[in-house]
Amino acid sequence: MHQPLGGAQGQASDIVIQANEIVRLKDLLNEVFVKHTGKPKEVIERDTDRDIYFSAQQAVDYGLIDTVLDTTKEEAKAGAKVK
C-alpha cells in the first residue's frame, strides 16, 4: 500500500498542474481506503506516506481485502464440478 507515484517534466506551469493532479488523486485514493477499511483518514494518510507490504492475512486484518482464498480447496471444488 502506498501513495500515488508519478513524475513530470516541462514548463513550471505544467509541473504544477501534474503535482496538483497527483495530490487530488492521493486524496481520492485515501478516501477509498477510509471507506473500505473503516480506518480514520489520519491513519490512512500516515500508512500511505511510505510503502507498506502486507501478507495476505495482514491485508485481511487491515481491511484491504475480505478473505484469503485457499487455491487448493478452490481448485479441488472446480475439479469436482468438471467431472
N, C-alpha and C positions, 0 to 999 in steps of 0.2 A: 504494500500500500504506500503510495507516495503522492505528492502534489504534481500537477501538470509540469511537463518539461517542454521546453521549446527554445528556439533561438531566432534571432532576427538580424538582418543587416540592411544597410541602405541609409537613406537620409534620417536625420534625427526624428523628424515627424513620423516617419514610417515605423521606427523602432518604438516610439511612444505608443502608437496605435497597437502594435503587436503586444507590448507589455500590458496595456490596459485590457486587451482581449484575454490574455493568459490569466490575469488576475480575476477577470469575470468568470472564466471557466473554472478556476480554482474554487471560487465561492460557490458556484453551481454544483460542482462535484462534492464539496463539503456538505452542502445541504442534502444531497442524495445520501451520503454516508450517515448524516444525522437521522434522516427519515428511516433508513433501513436498519440501522444498528441500535437506535434509541439512545445513543450516547450524546452528551451535550456538545454543542458546537466547539466549545473551548477544548474539549478532549480531542475531537477530530482534528482541529487545527494544529494542536500540539503533535498528534500522532502522524499527521501527514507532512510535518515540517521536514522530516528525513525519512528515507526508505525504511519500511518495516517489513520483514519477511515472516510469514505465518506458516506453521504446519497446518495440515487440514483441520485438526482439532482446535487449534488456536483460532483459525478463521471462523469456525462454528461458535466458539466461546465469545469472540469479539462481535459477532453478529453479521459478518460479511456474507456468510453462506448459511443455508438452512440445515444441511446434513452432508455427511460424507458417505458416498456410495461404496459398497464393497463390490468391486467389479467381479470378483469370483462368484459371489452369490447371484449377481445380476446376469452374468454370462451363463450360469447354470440354469436360471429361470428361462432365459432366452432359448437355450438349447433344448430345454424340456418342451417348450411350446412348438419348436420346429419339428420334433419327432412325430 
